[in-house]
């Protein structure tokens, strides 16, 4: 295999370096395509095991009695106990639940901003302590384009605002099935361009605006960069992609190894796609499946940070997308966290790995805001 190529079978996933800095031109486009194919190699290893802290969250979540989302209507799915509820339960049991969310910031306020095609959508603005103008992170929450909310991802936004000393604008894009593809993508792009053009209204610096997202929100984050390139819009200085959705496929090594994982598994992902897409043909769209883009289509996107979790069906495609970006001459840093699941990033109150991931993400954002475009060698 060519230098820098990672074959994403289940075995190689387990040995993938926890920290990896990649630099432009280390992987050719041919190697990147080979990577995408190898990501779908059969898995033979047993499902990975959560660490003790992660298992405590999973146990607390199971005790709340969530029903399988794939068996529910979207309305019912949005009412189910979430991993956030499990974290709150653990803190309550320990007597550690704070009277107000932490970290405490200077301001947290919700306002309306323009969405796509004249729509008005909500955005929650997290302003850090200190004196602006601040860098800005436009953030898109997860939930498969169907069930997430500003509240469920509050902890992630607070952590990024505090650690990166940046204003975080969390966008409440419209969701499926009430709003099918490409509504969420178009809302996300409209929100990003609005913030880039009006950063001063957020006490922000228009020259220091990044985009970030978790899961489906990670998909939206990188998609808005691609849309900015194609439409000649303003481009953010960095993209932070936390276990992003990058391909409409269910046969990767991590999908097979984590087919029954919680809080995200293969059946749930099929359900999410089914709610958002108008038809399976939409899954081939490069906004839904950026991993299927050519290197030429990805060339010119901003530097990226990609965070993945071991116990996550999206792990293989996240790793593969990082390598595809690298082959496209985009500077990339990746970090894979062992023993944790999808959704771990916002669980800093109970998971040491979440705190570490938040610090890693914030450091990469700070470097980007300083104009450092090369990969960080860890």
Secondary structure by P-SEA (a helix, b strand, c coil): cccccccccaaaaaacccbbbbbcccccaaaaaaaaaacccccccccccccaaaaaaaaaaaaacccccccccaaaaaacccaaaaaaaaaaaaccccccccccccbbbbbbbbcccbbbbbbbbbbccccccbbbbbccccccccccccccaaaaaaaaaaaacbbbbbbbcccccccccaaaaaaaaaaaaaaaaccccccccccbbbbccccaaaaaaaaaaaaaaaaccccccbbbbcccccccccccaaaaaacccccccaaaaaaaaaaccccccccccccccccccccccccccccbbbbbbccccaaaaaaaaaaaaaaacccbbbbbbccccccccccccccaaaaaaaaaaaaaaaaaaacccccccc
